[in-house]
Amino acid sequence: MHLAEHPEQVARLGAAHASGELEPETARPHHQGGPAMTRRRARPFRDIDTRVNHCETWQFKRAVAVLEHCSARAFVNTVFAKKAGAKRILTGDAPIVAFLLTPMLTVDMHLVMVTATIRGWSPSQRKAVGLDKGADITYKMVCDGFAKLCRACDRSDDWGAASLAQQLLTASLLGNPPTGAEAVDSTDVETWARPRYSKVDADDDSDFPEGDPDSGGADTTPHTPRRHRRPTAPRSTIDGKPEYTIDGDALAAHRSAGFGQTEIYIGFEAHVVTDVPSKPGAGPVPHVARGLHVTRAGYHRGTAGLIAVLAAGELPQPREVICDRAYNNTKDWRYALPLHRCGYVPIVDLHPAQYGIHPGPVPGAIWIDGTLYTTCLPKRLWKLPKISRDMTVTELARAQELRETRAQYAFVPHGARQSDGTQRFRNPAVWHASIRSPLSPRSMRLGYEHPTVQCDRRKPDDPCACCKTVTIRNEDQPRTRMPFPHGTKQWFASYHRRVGIESVFGDLKYNVLHLRRGYYRVFGLTAHRLLLGFTLAALNLMILRDWGLKCSTLDFWGKLLGEPEPERRHSKLRHRVSYGSASRAKTTALNGT
């Protein structure tokens, strides 16, 4: 603002200076009139914020119970234990409980809101977490304590931010064992920092040096800079990727843009693992966050997804992991092969580039779309239309019918999986057979509704595997191999259990909490890992309690804390009369019989 353009502002400032309002903060002597007065200096906003968040009893008790069963409690208390100087007012238990309670109050996860949560505790609640009754917890105390915890996690080899966040999830799911099947997916977490540089590009991972003629014909002609353009983003000294914000850990990446969102965002990526029913048709289960791994945006999803699955812990049988194309469409050694070697069974969707025909492990066998078939398969069933979202209902039903027909020629498991990862598979002509083959006399007893193959092993140019049993290793088609053929009814029923992870993200962003840009106002990967761990642990507590109320029973934490049983919901069924019974009743009344 130019003072010459606003003479009224100049006059007002001159009058204020003449009256002494702009004098320095000194005591005015008595001889200048009035009593001696000293004006107090304006306090920063963080010290004068007086907001208070009050929590319900069940929320506080559940947060304290999670704290008592969390194995990271001793580490946090060690961080907050001050060995020299004055006694620290903020104990180690208070921040954990406050960070768990704040998301349960459905407010943003700001440190000022965490401070307001602590202010709202009653004297008995303060005593439960080791705080003095009259202790004044300020925003600066919470900020300093959280920063100290982040630094301790960066220095620790055993208790990093990822390990601490995972232990919070494990403690929140105490008494809720895994179902044996889980789904993994990722969601975006935007940074609070605004872009300070131009040309945000999420695909700036070219392997060609700058100015290389083989780089795809990119225009290397220097453009004339304009005054309104922002400068080019500097490169990171770690991986060479551009840093567009003041947050050095936040990178640019693509996402499936929703309503009011952009396709490219800057921030982090959270890979979450949730429970799904152990098999298609099994009873519903609460979809909670069992595993978490937060990375910089654009980090390799195969590696990050594998870390999240392994962090979720051991699974009982059938040990199935459902994932989308972003995970299995990677190198074998990044995701699929380690998953097989750990004893998991991936259930995946095929990328269009993964459809194809490959030679089998023995003569007479062939891999088609990740499933092992006999070469006696009719030629019309070798190449089928790829399943895509653009298919109509009729086209999808036709493609599924063709795959059901082809599934009769597939090899099926012949025994359990061995400790070394190998498993035996038998040909469909071996009993219990699904096709009729002259090389298997027992299979010829089947009805003619089963297809009959014409094979003769005596011919040298006809290597048939209709009566063979093969051994499959982990290295055989690890990215596309599943217990059943892709595109069949069994695959659709099994893969569509993946909607459980979408339910978790829906609760995290829309239904229960509101994770968006500005929900966290911190910088750095470590801080986001810790806050996301607290957020998902609190979300687990809310989901489990709501699940118990819907089932008219107590969840594990309610039983542990001795809460009263919820009232059972009695649904009043309406007396429905069909049209046939009504007409019969009317006829009976007219006839008098």
N, C-alpha and C positions, 0 to 999 in steps of 0.2 A: 504494500500500500504506500503510495507516495503522499507525503504530508502536504505537498503543495496543491494537490488535487482535493484535499479535504480540509479546508480552513477551520471548520467547526471542531475537528479533532485537535488541531493545534491550540485553539482557544481553550478547550477543556483541559488539555494537558498543562497549559500554562497556569490555569486557575488552580489545578491540583498541586502544582509545584509551589505556588505562592501560599497556599493554605497549609503547607507542611505535610501533605499526605504522602509525598514521595520522598520524605527525608529518611535517612537510615534508621534502623531499629535501635534507638537509644532512648534512655529515660529523659522525660521533659522536666526541666527544673521547675521549682515552685514559682519563681519570679516571672515565668512566662505565662502564668495563668493556669489554674486548674491543679488538681493533685498530681503527684508523680505517678506516671503510668508507663508501663513497658508492654508493647504489643508483642504477642506470641508469634513466632515464625510459623508460617503455614506448614502443616504436616503433610507428608506424602499420602497419596490416596490409599496405599496398601495399609497404612496404620489407622486410618479413620474409617475403614469399611467395617460396618457393624452388622452385616447380614448374619442370620442364624438359620441353620437347617435342623429341624427337629425330625427324629426318626421314630419309627414304631418299635415296640418292645421286641417283636419277633425278628425284626431286621438286625437290631443290635445283638441279640443273643446268637443269631446264626453267624454273624461276622466274628464274634468272639470265639465261637465253637470252631470255625474254620482256622482261626489263628492258633488255637490250642492243638490242632491236629496237623498243622503245617510244619514240615521239617525245616523250612527256611527261617523259622522264628528265631532260633539261636543266632544265626548269622546276622539278622537285622538288629537284634539287641546288641550284638558285639559292635556293630557299626555305630549305634547311637550311644554306646557307653563311653563317656568322656573320661579319660584317664588323668587329665590335668586341667587346672583352672576351676572355675565355678561349676556347680552341679548343673547338668543339662535339665531343663524343665521338661522338654518333650521327650518322652520315653520311646523305646522301640516298638512297643505294642500299639501305642496310640495311632501312629501313622498307618499301620497295616489295617486296623479296624476302620479308620476314617476313609482310607482309599477304597475299601470294600463297601462301605456304606454309601458313599457319594453317588455311584451309579444306581444304587437301589432306590434313591430318592428321585430318580429320573431328571437329574439336572446335569449340566455339562461338567465334564471332568476337568475343571480348572482348579488350580491350587488354591485360589481364593475361595472356591466353593468347598474344598476340603477343609480349609480353616473354619468356614462357617459351620460345617458339620461338627467339628470338635467343640465349637462354642455352644452348640445346642445340646450337649450332653448334660445329663443330670449329675448331681454329686455322686450317686451310686455308680453310674456309668463311668465317670472319671476314675473312680476308685478301682473299677474292674480292669482298667488298662494301665494303672499305675500313675495317673496324673493327680496332682494335688487339687484339693477342692477349690481353692481360689486362684489357681494358676491362670494367668492371662496368656493364652496361646495366640500369637500374632502371625500374620501372613509371612513375615520374614523368617520366623522359626520353621514354618512348614517348607518354605522354599529352600532354606539352608539344609534342612534335614533330607529333603528329596535329592538335592544336588550331591550331598555327601553319600547317599545310598547309591546314586548312579556312578560316582567315582569309585566306590568300593566294589561295585559289580564289574567295572572295567578292569580293576586290578586283580580280582580274584580269579583263580583257575577253576575252582570247584563251584562257585556260586556266581555265575554270570547272570546277566539280565534274562536271558532265555531260560536258564535253569530255574531261576526264581519264579518267573511267570508260569512255567510248567508245574512247579510244585504247588502254586496257588490253585491251579485247575485240578490237580490231583486231590488236594485237600477238600475242595468244594464238592467233589464227587465221591466222597467217602460213603461207603454203604451202597453204592450204585455200580456194580461190576459191569464190565463191557459185555455186549451181546454176542460178540464173535464176528460181527461185520461192521464196517465203518466206511464212511465216505469222506473224501478230502477235496477241498477246493480252496480258492484264494479270493480275497476281496481287497479293494483299494482302501488305503488310509492316507488322505491328503494331509500335507504339512500346512501349518499355520502361516509359514513364511510366504510372502508374495513373490512372484517372479520379478527379478530385477534386470533380466537380460532378454534379448529378443530371440526369435526363431526357436521356440521350444520344439525340439525334435526328439521323439522317443526311439527312432531307429538309427541313431547316430552311433552304430557299432560296426562301421565298415572296416574290413580287414585290409583295404588298400591304403597306401600312404597318400597324403594330400598331394594333389597334382598328378597322380598316376593316370596315364592314358587308358588303362584297363579298368578304371573305377566305374564304368558304366556311362561314360560320355557326359559326366557332370560339367556344368558350366563353371569354369575357373576364372572367368573374366571378372576382375574386381569392379564392384559397383560403387558408385559415388555415394558416400555416406550422407545422410540427411540429418538435420538437427533434431527432428522429432523421433528418430530411431534410437532404440536402446543399444548399448554396446553388446558385442558378442560375448557369450558366456565363457568364463575360463574353464580350463580342463582340470579334472581332479588329478592329484599327484599319485593316487593309488591305482586307479584303473583307467585313467584317461578320459572318463566320461564328463560331459559338460555339467557344471553346477549352476543352476539357474536361480537359486535363492541363497539367502544367508545361511540356511541350514545345509551344511556340507554333506549330510548323509541322505538328503532327499534328492531323488533322481526322477526323471521323466519316463513314463511308460504308457502303454495302451490299456484301455479297459472297455468293458461293455457299457457304454454310456446309457444312463437312465434319463428320466425326465429332469430337465434342467441341468444336466451334466455335460461336460465336454469329453470327447473321446480320448484325449491325452491329458494326463494329470501329473502332478509332481508330488512325490511323497514316498510312501512305503507300501509294502504288500504283506498282508497277513494270511498265512496258510493255516487253515483250521481243520481239525478232524472231529467228526461227530459220530454218534452211535446210530445205526439203522437196524431194522429187524434182521435177525440171523438168517432168515430165508424168506422168499416171497410167500405171502399169505400168512406169515406169523403175526402175532398181536402187535399193536402199535407200541412204540417206546418213546420216551421223552428225548428230544433231540438236543443234547447238551454239547458243549465244547469240551472235548476230551484231550485234544492235542493242539499246540500252537507253536508256530515259528514265524517270526516277523523278520523280513528282509528289506533291503532297499528296493525300490521299484525298479523293475527290469532285471532283477536277479534271476538266474536260471531256475525255472519252476520245477524241473525234474529233481534237482538236488534239494531245493527247499521243501518240496512235497515229501520226499523220502525222509528228511529230518523230522518233519511234523509227524509222520506215521510212526517212526521209531520212538519219538518222544512220548507218544500217547501210551506206550506200554504194551505188554503182551496181550494177545487176544486168544480166547478159547476157540475151539472149532466152530465154524469152518474156516476162520481166519481170512475172510474176504475183505478186500479193499477196493472200493468203487471210486473211480476217478474219470475225469473227462479227457478230451484229446490233448489238452495242454501238458499233461504229464506223460502219457505213453508215447506221444509223438516227439520223442527225444532220443538221444543215443542210448543204446542198451545199458551201458555201464552207469548211466546217471540215475535211472529210476527203476526200470522194469527188472533188470537182472539182479540188482541187490535185493529187490523185493521178493523175488523168487527164492533167492538163497537164504533169506530170513524165514522162509516157510509161509509166506503170505500168498494168497491167490488173487491176482488182479482181475477185476471186472471192468472192462474198458469199452469205449466207443472208438471205432476205427476212423482214422483220418482218410480222406479220399486217396491220399498217396500210399496208404498201407494196404489197400486192396490189391490182390495179386496172387499169382501161382508160383510156387517154389518147390524144388525137388524134396522128397521126403527122406527120412533116415534110412529106409531100406527100399530095394527095388519093388515096384508095385504100389508104393504109397506116395502121396503128394500133398503138399500144404496148400490150402486154398483159404484165404482170408483168416489165417491163424488157426485153422482146424485141419487135422490130418484125415485124409480120405483115401479110399482105395482107387486105383486107376481104372477100375471097372465102372466108375461113375459115368453116366451118360454124358456125351459131349455137350449137350444142350444145357447141362447144369454146371458146367465148369465156370463160365463167366455170366454172372447175374447182374442186374442193374444195382448200382450203388444206392444205399439208403441215404436220403438227404431230407432236409427240412422242406424243400420245395415240392416234395411228392404230395399228390392228392391222396385222399383216403383210399380210393380204389387202387391206385398205384402202390401204395404202401401195403395194402392187404395182398395184392398179387405178389409183390416181392417177398413178403413173409411166407406165403404159401409155397413159393419155389424153394425157399431156404428150408422149410419143413420137409419137403420132399428130398432135398439133398442131404439133410441130416441123417437119413436112414443109412447112408453109405459112410458115415464117419466112424473113426475108431473111438472106442469108449474105454474109460479106466478099467483096469483089471488088477485091482489091489490097491492098498493104501500107498501113500507117498513115503518113500524111504528117507532116512536121516541125511543121506548125501544128496537129496534133491531129485533122485531118479524115480520114475513111476512107470509101471507097465501098462500098455494099452493093447486091447485085443481088437481084431477085425470084426466088423458087423456081421460076418457070416459065422462066427464062432458063437456057440450057445451061451447065453440067450441071444439069439440072432434077430436081426432086423431085416436082413435080405436073404434070399435063397441062392445058394451057390452049389454047383455040381461037385465042387471039391469038399464040401461039407455035407455029407448025406443027411445028417440030422436036421440041417437047416431046410432041406427039401421037404420036410414034413409040414412046414408052415403053409398056411393058406395062400391062395393066389392074390390076396390083397397086398402081400409083401412082394416087392420087386424081385425079379429073377435076373441074375447076371450070367453072362456066357463067357466063361473063362476056362482055359485049359493050360495047366502048368507044364504039360509035356511039350508044348511049343516053345522053342528057344526064344522067339521074338515076342512072347507073351508073358512077361514077368508078373505074376499075379500075387497079391498079398491078402487074398480073401480069407486065408486060414492062418495068417501069421500073427504073432504077438511081438510088439516092438517095445523098446525101452526109450522113454523120452527124458532128456536131461534138461537142466535149467537153461542151458544155452540154446535150446531149440525154440526159435520164434518167441522170445520172451516178451516182446512188446504187444503181440496180438494173440497169444495163446490163452485160451480160457477153458473152463470145464465143459462148455457147450458151444455150439456154433453161433457165430454172430448173426443177428437178425432174426433168430427164431423166437417163438413165443416165450421160451424159457429165458432167453437173453433179455427180452423186453421186460419181463416181470422182475428179473434180478437187477438190471441196470437202473430201472426207474425208481429203485429205492434211494437213488442219489438225491431225490428231492429233499431228503432230511437236511442236507447241508445248506440248501437254499432256505429252509425254514430257520436255521440258525442265523443266517445273514439277514433275513427279514426281521427277526426279533432284534438283532443288533442295530439295525439302521432305521427301522420304521415302526414295528409293532410295539416293542417294549422300550428300547433305548433309541437314541437318535444320533448315531455316529455319522459325522459329516465333517467337512472342513470347518475348523473352529471348535470342535468338540474337545480337542486337546490343544493347548496353547503352550507347547514345549517344543524344543528343538533337539534333534539327535536321535539316533537309532536306539540307544540304550533307554532313554526316557520313554520312547514309544513302546518298547517291549514291556517295560514295567507297567505302564498305564493300561496297555491292552490286556496284560495278565490279570490285573485287578478288575478290569471291566468285564471280561468274560467269566471270571470266577463269580462276580456278583450276579451276572446274567444266569449262570447255572443255578444259583440259589433261588432266584425268582422263578425259573422254569420248573424246577423240581417242586417247589411249593404249589404253584398253580396246577401242576400235573396231579399232585395229590388231592387238591381241592376238587378238581374235576372228577376224580375217581372216588370221591367221598372217603378218603383215607389220609393218613399222615405220611409224609415223606420221611426219609431216614432222619433228617435233622429234627423234625417235629417229634419223632419218637424218642430221640436221644435227649432232647430238652424237656420232655414230659409235657408237651402241649396237649390240650384237650382234643378229643376226636371231633372232626367237623361233622356238622349235621348232614345226614344223608338226604339226598335229593329224591323225592318221590314224584315221578312224572305221572300226571293224571291222563290216563288213556281215554280217548273219546270212544263212545259206543258207536261203531260204524256198522251200518246195515247195507248189504249189497243190494243191487237192484233186483236180483232174483228173489232174495228173501223178502224184500218189501212187497213185491208183487204177489208172492205166495201168501204173505200175511193178509193182504187186501182181499185175495180170493177166498181165503178161509173165513174172513169176517162176513163176506157177502153170502157164502153158502151156509154159514152157520155150523160148519163142521171143523 
